[in-house]
Amino acid sequence: MSDELQQFSMGTWVVGLAVVTAFIGLFVGIASGRKAMTATSPRQRYLWLAWGALSIGGIGAWLPHYVAMVGLEVAGTTLRYDALWIAVSFAVPVLAAGVALLIVSPPPSKHRRPTTSVEISRLAAAAVILGVGLAGMHVAIVSSLVIQGSVSFDPILTGAAAVTGLVIGAAIMWSISILDSRALRLVAALVLAAALVAMHYTGVFGVSVTVDPEAPRPDGLEVFSILFPVFVLGMLVVTIPITALLMAPDRVAAELELEADMLAAESVAAESRGRELELR
């Protein structure tokens, strides 16, 4: 017989905190992704790629899932989390976000100027990689749950959460490549944050637990021993790209616009010289 898994033992405010956390990470990640696409130097590009991957995969996706875990409770057993699965659940979305951002923001070259225009094939590949990463993160997170008994998963709800992750991954990459307005990015980040938290609860509703008094007591980490230091560190770390974005939000765009004007002027001059040679 399955026992009840209580998701809101600490109140529904946890849901709001999870959404806010996801919103901060996703907004910074989307903005960082656009900066990486328009970076004019390798150093700038890799810095924004790193901030984007950490913000999207770590703060925007992984952290709110564990914030929501604060409310989990099962009568008759303590809840613990397996350290290895926790590490896997963090690494998967961060690496997936990093690879996805690399795909949509190839380095500039003599034949390619920095731009936010993305080939459909690149966008599709990045969306799939990030979506699979988010789905894998969810599976790893629920797999990290350890109780005095057994844990099982409903394949339909777990599959629904995984599909939601794929859709969210595609939406994040689309937002990075398309949304050139800060207001639109704010709205997109809020909608995606709510979707990510909904994805979490969809998957957790599919978790069934059976307490066995004869089973050994669970070993592992308590949720607060994971969450508190990571939450504080994450919020401190994300202030760095936020500060950079606020201090010079349009600097790169202005540089690109100036460079485009110079290239256009050179093109017109070259065309004029060509006509003069033809007339001679």
VOPAGU-2260 file (C-alpha; in pm, 1 decimal, decimal comma):
REM VOPAGU-2260
SITE   aa  ch    i         X         Y         Z
SITE  MET   A    0       0,0       0,0       0,0
SITE  SER   A    1     137,6     340,9     -96,4
SITE  ASP   A    2     177,0     611,4     164,6
SITE  GLU   A    3      90,9     974,7     105,5
SITE  LEU   A    4     364,3    1207,2     -16,0
SITE  GLN   A    5     281,4    1552,9     118,1
SITE  GLN   A    6     413,5    1825,5    -112,5
SITE  PHE   A    7     310,6    2139,3      75,5
SITE  SER   A    8     393,8    2056,9     436,6
SITE  MET   A    9     554,3    2400,7     480,7
SITE  GLY   A   10     282,9    2591,3     296,0
SITE  THR   A   11     225,8    2707,0     -58,8
SITE  TRP   A   12     471,2    2997,2     -21,8
SITE  VAL   A   13     738,5    2749,4    -128,9
SITE  VAL   A   14     580,7    2744,7    -475,8
SITE  GLY   A   15     615,0    3121,7    -502,2
SITE  LEU   A   16     978,5    3109,8    -391,0
SITE  ALA   A   17    1053,0    2840,7    -648,9
SITE  VAL   A   18     895,1    3050,2    -926,5
SITE  VAL   A   19    1088,3    3362,9    -823,2
SITE  THR   A   20    1415,1    3167,1    -813,1
SITE  ALA   A   21    1350,6    3018,2   -1157,0
SITE  PHE   A   22    1254,8    3361,4   -1293,6
SITE  ILE   A   23    1580,0    3522,9   -1179,1
SITE  GLY   A   24    1793,0    3245,2   -1323,7
SITE  LEU   A   25    1608,6    3226,0   -1655,2
SITE  PHE   A   26    1598,7    3601,1   -1713,3
SITE  VAL   A   27    1971,8    3635,7   -1649,3
SITE  GLY   A   28    2039,0    3323,6   -1856,8
SITE  ILE   A   29    1838,2    3442,6   -2156,5
SITE  ALA   A   30    2004,1    3785,1   -2147,1
SITE  SER   A   31    2348,5    3623,9   -2109,8
SITE  GLY   A   32    2277,0    3397,5   -2405,5
SITE  ARG   A   33    2200,6    3696,5   -2626,1
SITE  LYS   A   34    2518,9    3867,5   -2508,7
SITE  ALA   A   35    2718,9    3557,4   -2602,0
SITE  MET   A   36    2566,9    3562,0   -2951,8
SITE  THR   A   37    2676,1    3921,8   -3008,4
SITE  ALA   A   38    3011,6    3911,8   -2827,4
SITE  THR   A   39    3295,4    4062,6   -3030,4
SITE  SER   A   40    3582,5    3885,5   -2852,7
SITE  PRO   A   41    3639,3    3521,3   -2749,6
SITE  ARG   A   42    3683,0    3621,8   -2385,0
SITE  GLN   A   43    3351,1    3805,6   -2375,1
SITE  ARG   A   44    3179,0    3519,7   -2553,5
SITE  TYR   A   45    3302,0    3249,4   -2315,9
SITE  LEU   A   46    3223,0    3458,1   -2008,5
SITE  TRP   A   47    2863,6    3512,1   -2121,6
SITE  LEU   A   48    2832,9    3146,7   -2222,2
SITE  ALA   A   49    2945,6    3041,7   -1873,9
SITE  TRP   A   50    2706,3    3280,3   -1700,8
SITE  GLY   A   51    2425,7    3171,9   -1930,9
SITE  ALA   A   52    2480,0    2800,5   -1868,3
SITE  LEU   A   53    2504,0    2845,1   -1492,1
SITE  SER   A   54    2204,9    3079,8   -1478,4
SITE  ILE   A   55    1975,0    2866,0   -1694,7
SITE  GLY   A   56    2080,9    2518,2   -1587,2
SITE  GLY   A   57    2178,9    2583,1   -1226,5
SITE  ILE   A   58    1979,0    2875,4   -1089,4
SITE  GLY   A   59    1687,8    2877,4   -1333,2
SITE  ALA   A   60    1618,6    2502,3   -1350,9
SITE  TRP   A   61    1796,3    2300,5   -1082,1
SITE  LEU   A   62    1771,4    2530,1    -778,9
SITE  PRO   A   63    1391,9    2589,3    -790,9
SITE  HIS   A   64    1335,1    2212,8    -804,8
SITE  TYR   A   65    1511,7    2172,3    -472,4
SITE  VAL   A   66    1338,5    2480,5    -331,7
SITE  ALA   A   67    1009,5    2303,2    -404,1
SITE  MET   A   68    1145,0    1987,7    -235,7
SITE  VAL   A   69    1140,0    2174,8      97,0
SITE  GLY   A   70     767,8    2101,1     123,9
SITE  LEU   A   71     801,0    1723,8      77,4
SITE  GLU   A   72     706,7    1507,9     374,0
SITE  VAL   A   73     612,1    1143,4     427,9
SITE  ALA   A   74     456,2    1023,3     754,0
SITE  GLY   A   75     659,7     753,6     924,0
SITE  THR   A   76     995,9     824,3     762,6
SITE  THR   A   77    1258,9    1090,0     722,8
SITE  LEU   A   78    1352,0    1208,1     374,5
SITE  ARG   A   79    1709,6    1209,9     258,1
SITE  TYR   A   80    1877,3    1280,5     -76,0
SITE  ASP   A   81    2152,7    1080,0    -241,6
SITE  ALA   A   82    2462,1    1296,8    -294,4
SITE  LEU   A   83    2561,1    1132,4    -623,6
SITE  TRP   A   84    2219,2    1184,3    -780,4
SITE  ILE   A   85    2221,4    1544,4    -656,5
SITE  ALA   A   86    2553,1    1605,2    -832,5
SITE  VAL   A   87    2421,8    1442,0   -1150,9
SITE  SER   A   88    2100,0    1643,9   -1137,9
SITE  PHE   A   89    2304,5    1966,4   -1119,9
SITE  ALA   A   90    2564,1    1878,1   -1381,6
SITE  VAL   A   91    2318,6    1759,4   -1647,8
SITE  PRO   A   92    2119,7    2084,9   -1699,2
SITE  VAL   A   93    2426,5    2309,3   -1666,5
SITE  LEU   A   94    2621,3    2109,8   -1925,5
SITE  ALA   A   95    2316,8    2084,8   -2152,6
SITE  ALA   A   96    2261,7    2460,9   -2132,1
SITE  GLY   A   97    2629,2    2523,2   -2206,6
SITE  VAL   A   98    2629,3    2299,6   -2514,1
SITE  ALA   A   99    2300,4    2448,8   -2637,1
SITE  LEU   A  100    2436,6    2802,6   -2603,7
SITE  LEU   A  101    2755,5    2703,8   -2786,1
SITE  ILE   A  102    2546,5    2574,9   -3075,1
SITE  VAL   A  103    2335,3    2890,3   -3116,3
SITE  SER   A  104    2630,9    3126,5   -3073,2
SITE  PRO   A  105    2918,1    3004,4   -3292,3
SITE  PRO   A  106    3235,6    3213,3   -3266,0
SITE  PRO   A  107    3265,8    3510,5   -3503,1
SITE  SER   A  108    3508,9    3480,2   -3792,0
SITE  LYS   A  109    3610,1    3663,0   -4109,4
SITE  HIS   A  110    3301,7    3524,3   -4278,5
SITE  ARG   A  111    3063,3    3556,4   -3984,7
SITE  ARG   A  112    2989,0    3868,6   -3786,3
SITE  PRO   A  113    2837,6    3856,9   -3434,5
SITE  THR   A  114    2460,5    3839,4   -3474,3
SITE  THR   A  115    2144,7    3719,7   -3300,9
SITE  SER   A  116    2025,1    3551,0   -3621,3
SITE  VAL   A  117    2026,6    3173,0   -3578,7
SITE  GLU   A  118    1995,0    2899,9   -3838,6
SITE  ILE   A  119    1686,7    2684,2   -3785,2
SITE  SER   A  120    1898,8    2368,7   -3770,5
SITE  ARG   A  121    2118,1    2515,9   -3496,6
SITE  LEU   A  122    1817,5    2638,3   -3300,8
SITE  ALA   A  123    1645,6    2298,6   -3325,3
SITE  ALA   A  124    1956,7    2109,8   -3214,6
SITE  ALA   A  125    2011,3    2344,6   -2920,2
SITE  ALA   A  126    1645,8    2316,9   -2817,3
SITE  VAL   A  127    1658,8    1935,7   -2818,1
SITE  ILE   A  128    1982,6    1925,7   -2617,5
SITE  LEU   A  129    1856,8    2168,7   -2353,6
SITE  GLY   A  130    1517,4    1996,6   -2337,8
SITE  VAL   A  131    1676,3    1654,7   -2288,4
SITE  GLY   A  132    1898,2    1807,4   -2020,2
SITE  LEU   A  133    1597,9    1946,7   -1831,9
SITE  ALA   A  134    1413,4    1615,9   -1859,1
SITE  GLY   A  135    1721,2    1428,2   -1738,2
SITE  MET   A  136    1759,0    1671,6   -1449,1
SITE  HIS   A  137    1405,3    1599,0   -1332,8
SITE  VAL   A  138    1458,0    1222,7   -1345,9
SITE  ALA   A  139    1784,5    1256,9   -1150,9
SITE  ILE   A  140    1622,7    1479,7    -887,5
SITE  VAL   A  141    1335,2    1243,2    -811,3
SITE  SER   A  142    1583,5     952,7    -818,4
SITE  SER   A  143    1783,0    1126,0    -543,6
SITE  LEU   A  144    1493,8    1082,8    -298,2
SITE  VAL   A  145    1567,7     821,6     -29,6
SITE  ILE   A  146    1317,3     703,7     233,5
SITE  GLN   A  147    1276,2     418,9     480,8
SITE  GLY   A  148    1102,0     204,4     224,6
SITE  SER   A  149    1064,6     218,4    -152,3
SITE  VAL   A  150     999,8     487,4    -412,2
SITE  SER   A  151     825,9     427,5    -746,1
SITE  PHE   A  152     731,0     651,0   -1036,5
SITE  ASP   A  153     418,1     677,4   -1248,3
SITE  PRO   A  154     540,5     648,5   -1609,1
SITE  ILE   A  155     266,7     874,6   -1747,5
SITE  LEU   A  156     327,8    1168,4   -1513,0
SITE  THR   A  157     703,8    1122,3   -1529,0
SITE  GLY   A  158     680,8    1118,7   -1908,4
SITE  ALA   A  159     460,0    1428,5   -1903,1
SITE  ALA   A  160     721,0    1610,2   -1694,3
SITE  ALA   A  161     993,8    1502,7   -1937,1
SITE  VAL   A  162     794,8    1625,9   -2238,8
SITE  THR   A  163     733,8    1954,5   -2056,4
SITE  GLY   A  164    1109,6    1983,4   -2012,8
SITE  LEU   A  165    1160,5    1941,5   -2387,2
SITE  VAL   A  166     906,8    2215,6   -2460,4
SITE  ILE   A  167    1061,6    2448,4   -2202,9
SITE  GLY   A  168    1408,0    2388,1   -2348,6
SITE  ALA   A  169    1283,8    2482,7   -2694,9
SITE  ALA   A  170    1111,7    2793,2   -2557,6
SITE  ILE   A  171    1426,2    2906,9   -2375,8
SITE  MET   A  172    1641,4    2878,6   -2687,6
SITE  TRP   A  173    1374,0    3052,1   -2895,3
SITE  SER   A  174    1363,6    3336,8   -2641,4
SITE  ILE   A  175    1741,0    3376,4   -2659,9
SITE  SER   A  176    1745,6    3393,8   -3038,7
SITE  ILE   A  177    1430,2    3598,8   -3100,3
SITE  LEU   A  178    1347,0    3831,7   -2810,8
SITE  ASP   A  179    1543,7    4155,2   -2848,4
SITE  SER   A  180    1341,1    4353,3   -2593,6
SITE  ARG   A  181    1411,1    4344,1   -2220,9
SITE  ALA   A  182    1038,8    4365,6   -2145,6
SITE  LEU   A  183     966,0    4063,5   -2364,9
SITE  ARG   A  184    1248,8    3870,4   -2200,8
SITE  LEU   A  185    1103,7    3951,0   -1858,2
SITE  VAL   A  186     763,9    3817,2   -1962,1
SITE  ALA   A  187     916,4    3508,2   -2122,1
SITE  ALA   A  188    1128,3    3435,0   -1814,5
SITE  LEU   A  189     823,2    3461,2   -1588,0
SITE  VAL   A  190     614,0    3227,3   -1804,0
SITE  LEU   A  191     899,8    2978,4   -1834,3
SITE  ALA   A  192     964,9    2993,2   -1459,2
SITE  ALA   A  193     603,0    2902,0   -1388,0
SITE  ALA   A  194     625,4    2621,1   -1644,7
SITE  LEU   A  195     942,3    2481,2   -1485,9
SITE  VAL   A  196     783,2    2471,0   -1141,9
SITE  ALA   A  197     471,3    2311,8   -1291,4
SITE  MET   A  198     698,4    2053,2   -1452,7
SITE  HIS   A  199     845,0    1972,7   -1111,8
SITE  TYR   A  200     509,5    1924,0    -943,6
SITE  THR   A  201     376,7    1720,7   -1236,1
SITE  GLY   A  202     663,0    1477,4   -1194,9
SITE  VAL   A  203     644,2    1466,1    -815,8
SITE  PHE   A  204     269,9    1394,1    -828,3
SITE  GLY   A  205     376,0    1078,4   -1011,0
SITE  VAL   A  206     600,3     965,7    -723,4
SITE  SER   A  207     462,2     693,0    -496,6
SITE  VAL   A  208     624,5     594,5    -167,6
SITE  THR   A  209     580,5     288,9      51,4
SITE  VAL   A  210     714,3     308,9     406,6
SITE  ASP   A  211     867,1     -10,1     543,1
SITE  PRO   A  212     937,8       2,0     919,9
SITE  GLU   A  213    1168,2    -297,8     878,7
SITE  ALA   A  214    1384,3    -124,1     619,5
SITE  PRO   A  215    1706,6      50,6     726,5
SITE  ARG   A  216    1686,4     420,8     803,1
SITE  PRO   A  217    1773,0     630,4     497,1
SITE  ASP   A  218    2123,1     767,1     453,7
SITE  GLY   A  219    2196,8    1085,2     265,6
SITE  LEU   A  220    2170,5    1461,5     287,3
SITE  GLU   A  221    1889,4    1665,6     437,9
SITE  VAL   A  222    1724,8    1908,4     198,5
SITE  PHE   A  223    1826,6    2215,9     400,5
SITE  SER   A  224    2190,1    2106,4     408,6
SITE  ILE   A  225    2175,5    2118,0      27,1
SITE  LEU   A  226    1945,5    2410,1     -26,4
SITE  PHE   A  227    2061,6    2680,4     213,1
SITE  PRO   A  228    2428,2    2710,1     106,2
SITE  VAL   A  229    2348,6    2658,9    -262,5
SITE  PHE   A  230    2064,9    2913,8    -256,2
SITE  VAL   A  231    2277,8    3180,3     -88,0
SITE  LEU   A  232    2575,3    3111,5    -316,6
SITE  GLY   A  233    2354,8    3107,5    -626,0
SITE  MET   A  234    2195,4    3441,9    -545,3
SITE  LEU   A  235    2537,7    3594,5    -480,2
SITE  VAL   A  236    2685,9    3454,4    -799,7
SITE  VAL   A  237    2399,6    3572,8   -1019,4
SITE  THR   A  238    2453,9    3933,2    -908,9
SITE  ILE   A  239    2769,8    3944,4   -1124,3
SITE  PRO   A  240    2598,9    3903,2   -1464,5
SITE  ILE   A  241    2303,9    4112,4   -1343,0
SITE  THR   A  242    2542,0    4398,7   -1263,4
SITE  ALA   A  243    2714,8    4361,2   -1600,6
SITE  LEU   A  244    2381,1    4360,1   -1782,9
SITE  LEU   A  245    2255,7    4669,3   -1601,2
SITE  MET   A  246    2577,9    4868,0   -1638,4
SITE  ALA   A  247    2614,1    4824,1   -2013,4
SITE  PRO   A  248    2296,9    4669,8   -2155,1
SITE  ASP   A  249    2336,1    4823,4   -2501,2
SITE  ARG   A  250    2714,0    4853,4   -2539,9
SITE  VAL   A  251    2759,0    4546,0   -2756,4
SITE  ALA   A  252    2456,5    4631,0   -2966,8
SITE  ALA   A  253    2594,9    4980,1   -3024,1
SITE  GLU   A  254    2933,1    4837,8   -3127,2
SITE  LEU   A  255    2767,3    4600,0   -3371,2
SITE  GLU   A  256    2552,6    4876,3   -3517,1
SITE  LEU   A  257    2859,8    5094,7   -3570,5
SITE  GLU   A  258    3046,9    4805,3   -3731,3
SITE  ALA   A  259    2750,3    4732,5   -3958,0
SITE  ASP   A  260    2738,0    5097,1   -4066,8
SITE  MET   A  261    3110,3    5089,0   -4146,3
SITE  LEU   A  262    3071,8    4769,7   -4350,2
SITE  ALA   A  263    2778,6    4920,6   -4538,5
SITE  ALA   A  264    2981,6    5232,6   -4615,0
SITE  GLU   A  265    3273,8    5020,6   -4737,2
SITE  SER   A  266    3038,0    4820,8   -4956,8
SITE  VAL   A  267    2894,9    5136,6   -5114,2
SITE  ALA   A  268    3245,2    5275,5   -5172,0
SITE  ALA   A  269    3360,4    4950,3   -5332,5
SITE  GLU   A  270    3055,2    4947,8   -5558,2
SITE  SER   A  271    3125,0    5306,6   -5664,8
SITE  ARG   A  272    3486,8    5223,9   -5746,7
SITE  GLY   A  273    3369,3    4926,4   -5950,1
SITE  ARG   A  274    3136,8    5143,7   -6156,3
SITE  GLU   A  275    3414,8    5396,4   -6217,7
SITE  LEU   A  276    3640,1    5120,4   -6347,6
SITE  GLU   A  277    3364,7    4995,3   -6578,4
SITE  LEU   A  278    3315,0    5345,7   -6720,9
SITE  ARG   A  279    3686,2    5372,9   -6796,4
